């Protein structure tokens, strides 16, 4: 309870973000310890259905609180990342947030919201407050999805992919519009969230115009850049003098490494070396071997003399 007061109390706004993260870690540790005790009691309980139902309900409640605190912690990380997104930093060692990091954080928030909604919706008999809480989770999910799409479009814009960024900004604007309609139709309207969504809607509109204009300008510059590159092409080749290799000027006392102040490739020897012809045994004899007719040597061979008995029996 004391840790919950530190997070949600009147003095919570004055706490630095790093200290809040430490408090969140302590809250998670306390709730996980309580949850493990409840599950041990649930495993050791007898056949009493009432006790099992009470312990199961308590375990479900702690799981829901853990899910809510996880979402709050990730939202704190999102605010910290947004503060480092567009500011100019004097300290070069300080890390600047990239849009891809915000996309990853919103992916976590969407997963946390989905898990919390599934946890609350589980069970046979759903209470009215559980139905209302599930609807709130769905509303949060729509807001997170719109903001994720916006920062995904920003990442494509920084990569120079104008058509993709334009399409994603349009998609983000439609998601923000749908989330605003859902939020305004709900009974408990969060004015802070409505204000943030309206600002996000205006940012989407402005970025759509910027991406469209930038894309048109880049398309107009393509022929100009192409003509400049073509005009710089020389049919006679490069006029720069190619330095000889070190192996070709051994009689001259010159450095093959080049000027140490410039980034030039040392020209020592050509590598890989060029192909060269090598001597080989003639292959005429190898081909003519099967066509050679050798003289008969039967007259030089020793003849066996057969006796009388061997003549009779062959």
C-alpha positions as CSV (number, residue, x, y, z in Angstrom):
1,X,0.0,0.0,0.0
2,X,2.8,2.4,0.8
3,X,4.4,1.7,-2.6
4,X,1.1,2.3,-4.3
5,X,0.8,5.7,-2.6
6,X,4.2,6.6,-3.8
7,X,3.1,5.9,-7.4
8,X,-0.5,7.2,-7.4
9,X,-0.3,9.7,-4.5
10,X,-0.4,13.5,-4.7
11,X,3.4,13.7,-4.7
12,X,3.9,11.2,-7.5
13,X,4.2,14.0,-10.2
14,X,7.3,15.4,-8.4
15,X,9.1,12.1,-8.4
16,X,11.8,11.6,-11.1
17,X,11.1,8.9,-13.7
18,X,14.1,6.8,-12.7
19,X,12.8,6.6,-9.1
20,X,9.4,5.7,-10.3
21,X,10.8,2.7,-12.2
22,X,12.5,1.5,-9.0
23,X,9.2,1.7,-7.1
24,X,7.5,-0.2,-9.9
25,X,10.1,-3.0,-9.6
26,X,9.4,-3.2,-5.8
27,X,5.6,-3.3,-6.5
28,X,6.1,-6.1,-8.9
29,X,8.2,-8.1,-6.5
30,X,5.6,-7.6,-3.7
31,X,2.7,-8.7,-5.8
32,X,4.5,-11.7,-7.2
33,X,5.4,-12.8,-3.7
34,X,1.8,-12.5,-2.6
35,X,0.6,-14.3,-5.7
36,X,3.0,-17.2,-5.1
37,X,1.7,-17.5,-1.5
38,X,-1.9,-17.6,-2.8
39,X,-1.1,-20.3,-5.3
40,X,0.6,-22.4,-2.6
41,X,-2.5,-22.1,-0.4
42,X,-4.6,-23.0,-3.4
43,X,-2.6,-26.1,-4.0
44,X,-2.7,-27.2,-0.4
45,X,-6.3,-26.5,0.2
46,X,-8.8,-29.3,0.6
47,X,-12.0,-30.0,-1.2
48,X,-13.7,-26.8,0.0
49,X,-15.1,-25.1,-3.0
50,X,-15.7,-21.8,-1.3
51,X,-12.1,-21.5,-0.3
52,X,-10.9,-22.4,-3.8
53,X,-13.2,-19.8,-5.3
54,X,-12.0,-17.1,-2.9
55,X,-8.4,-17.9,-3.6
56,X,-8.9,-18.1,-7.3
57,X,-10.7,-14.7,-7.3
58,X,-7.9,-13.2,-5.2
59,X,-5.3,-14.6,-7.6
60,X,-7.2,-13.1,-10.6
61,X,-7.4,-9.7,-8.8
62,X,-3.7,-9.7,-8.2
63,X,-3.0,-10.6,-11.8
64,X,-5.2,-7.8,-12.9
65,X,-3.4,-5.3,-10.7
66,X,-0.1,-6.6,-12.0
67,X,-1.3,-6.0,-15.6
68,X,-2.4,-2.5,-14.8
69,X,0.9,-1.6,-13.2
70,X,2.8,-3.1,-16.1
71,X,0.8,-0.9,-18.5
72,X,1.5,2.2,-16.3
73,X,5.2,1.3,-16.2
74,X,5.4,1.0,-20.0
75,X,3.5,4.2,-20.4
76,X,6.2,5.9,-18.2
77,X,8.8,4.4,-20.5
78,X,7.0,5.9,-23.5
79,X,6.9,9.3,-21.9
80,X,10.6,9.1,-21.2
81,X,11.3,8.0,-24.8
82,X,9.2,10.8,-26.2
83,X,11.1,13.4,-24.2
84,X,14.3,12.3,-25.9
85,X,12.8,12.0,-29.4
86,X,12.8,15.5,-30.9
87,X,15.0,17.6,-28.5
88,X,18.4,18.8,-29.5
89,X,21.0,17.3,-27.2
90,X,24.0,19.2,-26.0
91,X,25.5,16.1,-24.4
92,X,26.7,13.8,-27.2
93,X,26.9,10.8,-24.9
94,X,23.1,11.0,-24.2
95,X,21.1,8.5,-26.2
96,X,18.5,9.9,-28.5
97,X,15.3,7.9,-29.0
98,X,14.5,6.4,-32.4
99,X,10.9,6.0,-33.6
100,X,11.5,2.2,-33.8
101,X,12.0,2.1,-30.0
102,X,8.6,3.7,-29.5
103,X,7.1,1.2,-31.9
104,X,8.5,-1.6,-29.8
105,X,7.2,0.0,-26.6
106,X,3.7,0.3,-28.1
107,X,3.9,-3.3,-29.2
108,X,4.5,-4.2,-25.5
109,X,1.5,-2.0,-24.4
110,X,-0.8,-3.7,-27.0
111,X,0.3,-7.1,-25.7
112,X,-0.2,-6.1,-22.0
113,X,-3.6,-4.7,-22.8
114,X,-4.6,-7.9,-24.6
115,X,-3.4,-10.1,-21.8
116,X,-5.2,-8.0,-19.2
117,X,-8.5,-8.1,-21.2
118,X,-8.2,-11.9,-21.6
119,X,-7.6,-12.2,-17.8
120,X,-10.6,-10.1,-16.9
121,X,-12.8,-11.8,-19.5
122,X,-12.0,-15.3,-18.3
123,X,-14.5,-17.0,-16.1
124,X,-18.0,-18.3,-16.3
125,X,-19.9,-15.5,-14.7
126,X,-18.8,-12.1,-15.8
127,X,-19.6,-9.2,-13.5
128,X,-20.7,-5.8,-14.9
129,X,-17.5,-4.2,-13.6
130,X,-15.5,-6.8,-15.5
131,X,-17.3,-6.0,-18.7
132,X,-16.7,-2.3,-18.2
133,X,-13.0,-2.9,-17.5
134,X,-12.7,-5.1,-20.7
135,X,-14.2,-2.2,-22.7
136,X,-11.7,0.2,-21.2
137,X,-8.9,-2.2,-22.2
138,X,-10.3,-2.2,-25.7
139,X,-10.3,1.6,-25.8
140,X,-6.8,1.8,-24.5
141,X,-5.7,-0.7,-27.2
142,X,-7.2,1.4,-30.0
143,X,-5.3,4.5,-28.7
144,X,-2.0,2.5,-28.5
145,X,-2.6,1.1,-32.0
146,X,-3.0,4.6,-33.4
147,X,0.1,6.0,-31.7
148,X,2.1,2.9,-32.8
149,X,1.1,3.5,-36.4
150,X,2.1,7.2,-36.2
151,X,5.6,6.4,-35.0
152,X,6.0,3.6,-37.5
153,X,5.2,6.1,-40.2
154,X,7.8,8.4,-38.7
155,X,10.4,5.7,-38.9
156,X,9.7,5.1,-42.6
157,X,9.9,8.9,-43.1
158,X,13.3,9.1,-41.6
159,X,14.4,6.2,-43.9
160,X,13.3,8.3,-46.9
161,X,10.4,5.9,-47.9
162,X,7.8,8.6,-48.8
163,X,5.0,6.4,-50.2
164,X,5.1,4.1,-47.2
165,X,5.2,6.9,-44.7
166,X,2.3,8.7,-46.5
167,X,0.2,5.6,-46.3
168,X,1.0,5.0,-42.7
169,X,0.2,8.5,-41.7
170,X,-3.2,8.3,-43.4
171,X,-3.8,5.0,-41.6
172,X,-2.8,6.6,-38.3
173,X,-5.2,9.5,-38.8
174,X,-8.1,7.1,-39.4
175,X,-7.1,5.1,-36.3
176,X,-7.0,8.3,-34.2
177,X,-10.4,9.4,-35.6
178,X,-11.9,6.0,-34.6
179,X,-10.3,6.1,-31.2
180,X,-11.7,9.7,-30.6
181,X,-15.2,8.6,-31.5
182,X,-15.0,5.6,-29.1
183,X,-13.6,7.8,-26.4
184,X,-16.2,10.5,-26.7
185,X,-19.0,8.0,-26.8
186,X,-17.9,6.4,-23.5
187,X,-19.5,7.4,-20.2
188,X,-16.3,8.4,-18.4
189,X,-14.4,10.7,-20.9
190,X,-10.7,11.2,-20.1
191,X,-10.1,14.8,-21.2
192,X,-6.3,14.3,-21.1
193,X,-6.4,11.4,-23.5
194,X,-8.8,13.3,-25.8
195,X,-6.5,16.3,-25.9
196,X,-3.5,14.0,-26.7
197,X,-5.4,12.3,-29.5
198,X,-6.5,15.6,-31.0
199,X,-2.8,16.7,-31.1
200,X,-1.9,13.4,-32.6
201,X,-4.6,13.9,-35.3
202,X,-3.2,17.3,-36.2
203,X,0.3,15.9,-36.3
204,X,-0.9,13.2,-38.7
205,X,-2.5,15.8,-41.0
206,X,0.6,18.0,-41.0
207,X,2.9,15.0,-41.7
208,X,0.7,13.8,-44.5
209,X,1.1,17.2,-46.2
210,X,4.8,17.2,-45.5
211,X,5.4,13.7,-46.9
212,X,3.3,14.5,-50.0
213,X,5.2,17.7,-50.7
214,X,8.6,16.1,-50.1
215,X,7.7,13.2,-52.4
216,X,6.7,15.6,-55.2
217,X,9.9,17.6,-54.7
218,X,12.0,14.5,-54.9
219,X,10.3,13.3,-58.0
220,X,10.9,16.7,-59.6
221,X,14.6,16.6,-58.7
222,X,15.1,13.1,-60.3
223,X,15.5,14.3,-63.9
224,X,17.7,17.2,-62.8
225,X,20.0,14.9,-60.8
226,X,20.1,12.4,-63.6
227,X,21.1,15.1,-66.1
228,X,23.9,16.3,-63.8
229,X,25.2,12.7,-63.6
230,X,25.0,12.2,-67.3
231,X,26.8,15.5,-68.0
232,X,29.7,14.4,-65.9
233,X,30.3,11.2,-67.8
234,X,33.4,11.2,-70.0
235,X,33.8,9.0,-73.0
236,X,37.6,9.1,-72.8
237,X,37.6,7.7,-69.3
238,X,38.9,9.2,-66.1
239,X,41.6,11.8,-66.6
240,X,43.3,11.1,-63.3
241,X,46.7,9.7,-63.5
242,X,46.9,6.1,-62.3
243,X,49.9,5.6,-60.1
244,X,52.2,2.6,-60.8
245,X,52.5,-0.3,-58.4
246,X,55.4,-0.6,-56.1
247,X,56.6,-3.7,-58.0
248,X,56.8,-1.6,-61.2
249,X,58.9,1.2,-59.8
250,X,61.4,-0.5,-57.5
251,X,64.2,1.7,-58.9
252,X,62.4,4.8,-57.7
253,X,62.5,5.9,-54.1
254,X,58.8,6.7,-53.6
255,X,56.3,5.8,-50.9
256,X,53.8,3.1,-51.9
257,X,51.5,3.8,-48.9
258,X,50.7,7.4,-50.0
259,X,50.1,10.5,-48.0
260,X,49.3,9.6,-44.3
261,X,46.8,12.5,-44.1
262,X,44.6,11.2,-46.9
263,X,42.7,7.9,-47.1
264,X,44.3,6.3,-50.2
265,X,44.7,2.6,-50.9
266,X,48.3,1.4,-50.9
267,X,49.4,0.3,-54.3
268,X,52.0,-2.4,-53.7
269,X,51.2,-5.3,-56.0
270,X,48.3,-6.3,-58.2
271,X,46.1,-8.8,-56.3
272,X,44.9,-11.3,-57.3
273,X,47.6,-11.7,-59.9
274,X,46.7,-12.0,-63.6
275,X,46.6,-15.3,-65.3
276,X,49.7,-16.5,-67.1
277,X,50.5,-19.2,-69.5
278,X,52.6,-22.1,-68.1
279,X,54.7,-24.7,-70.0
280,X,53.2,-28.2,-70.2
281,X,54.2,-31.6,-71.6
282,X,53.0,-32.1,-75.2
283,X,49.9,-34.1,-75.6
284,X,50.5,-35.4,-79.1
285,X,52.1,-38.7,-77.8
286,X,49.2,-39.2,-75.5
287,X,46.7,-39.0,-78.4
288,X,48.8,-41.1,-80.8
289,X,49.5,-44.0,-78.4
290,X,46.4,-46.0,-79.4
291,X,47.2,-45.5,-83.2
292,X,50.7,-46.9,-83.1
293,X,51.2,-50.3,-84.8
294,X,54.0,-52.2,-83.2
295,X,56.0,-54.8,-85.2
296,X,55.4,-58.6,-84.7
297,X,57.9,-60.3,-82.4
298,X,56.8,-63.9,-82.8
299,X,60.0,-64.9,-84.6
300,X,61.9,-63.8,-81.6
301,X,59.8,-65.6,-79.0
302,X,61.1,-68.9,-77.5
303,X,59.2,-72.0,-78.7
304,X,58.4,-74.9,-76.4
305,X,59.6,-78.3,-77.7
306,X,57.0,-81.1,-77.1
307,X,57.8,-84.8,-76.6
308,X,56.2,-87.9,-78.1
309,X,53.7,-88.5,-75.2
310,X,52.7,-84.8,-75.2
311,X,52.1,-85.0,-78.9
312,X,49.7,-87.9,-78.4
313,X,47.7,-86.2,-75.6
314,X,47.8,-82.8,-77.2
